[in-house]
Amino acid sequence: MSYKGTFKPKNPTKYNGNANNIIYRSLWELRVMKYLDDHPEVIWWASEELIIPYYNPIDNKKHRYFPDFVAKMKRKDGTVMTYVIEVKPEIQTKKPEQKRQTKKYIQESMTYIINQSKWKAATEFCKDNGWEFKIITEKHLGLWDK
């Protein structure tokens, strides 16, 4: 069973980009896409359309980060805010606990370091533009680990 696919929005005019080429890479991303497409407070949204440069401390090079989503939304108080949104498992938002120096621990540590670099760059980008960076996990989506 594949958890990747193409999303066809019900409201293609709300999509800021090519509405015929919206790719989801997880069921969590699909859930967020459906929310952004359906929710009346969402003015526009995009998926992997924004590029944020970041420095990767593992290979000491600049890279390009494509956050999962960007969405301009009306808040409850009537103000409008643009959000940069990343969808990740909760475990990838926390520093791995070292038990032994296994390949799994090394890989989890590298993923954590790279994610932290991306998220720092996204936070700074958002601050510079008056936007807000958010990380959404399974807890925010009402899911849990099985």
Stockholm file with secondary structure:
# STOCKHOLM 1.0

chainA/1-146         MSYKGTFKPKNPTKYNGNANNIIYRSLWELRVMKYLDDHPEVIWWASEELIIPYYNPIDNKKHRYFPDFVAKMKRKDGTVMTYVIEVKPEIQTKKPEQKRQTKKYIQESMTYIINQSKWKAATEFCKDNGWEFKIITEKHLGLWDK
#=GR chainA/1-146 SS CCCCEEECCSCGGGBSSCTTCEEESSHHHHHHHHHHHHCTTEEEEEESCCCEEEEETTTTEEEEECCSEEEEEECTTSCEEEEEEEECCGGGGSCCCCSSCCHHHHHHHHHHHHHHHHHHHHHHHHHHHTCEEEEECTTTTTCCCC
#=GC SS_cons         CCCCEEECCSCGGGBSSCTTCEEESSHHHHHHHHHHHHCTTEEEEEESCCCEEEEETTTTEEEEECCSEEEEEECTTSCEEEEEEEECCGGGGSCCCCSSCCHHHHHHHHHHHHHHHHHHHHHHHHHHHTCEEEEECTTTTTCCCC
//
